[in-house]
Amino acid sequence: MLRRLSTAAVAATIAAGALLAVAPAQSASAGTVTCDVNAMRNRAHQLRSQGYDRQANILDAQAQACEDAENNMHRWG
């Protein structure tokens, strides 16, 4: 039981740290958001290779959302 709890705690900590490490940073100018899509994709790949598919999928979705937002900004801006 203790071993399972420890594994779950480590997994949750890794997932939270991964999401916080690559979360988009809020810039000071006009509330724009900047994303390092390459870093997000690289971290997702690392997580997936370690078996953390759910967290990797979340990061991939965030990276895709950043790319979509940038494409829309260029299209409409």
Long-range contacts (C-beta under 8 A, 24 or more apart in sequence): 11-52, 14-47, 14-52, 14-55, 15-47, 15-52, 15-54, 15-55, 18-43, 18-47, 18-52, 18-55, 18-59, 19-55, 19-58, 19-59, 22-59, 22-62, 23-62, 24-62, 24-66, 33-66, 33-69, 35-62, 35-63, 35-66, 35-70, 37-63, 37-66, 37-67, 40-66
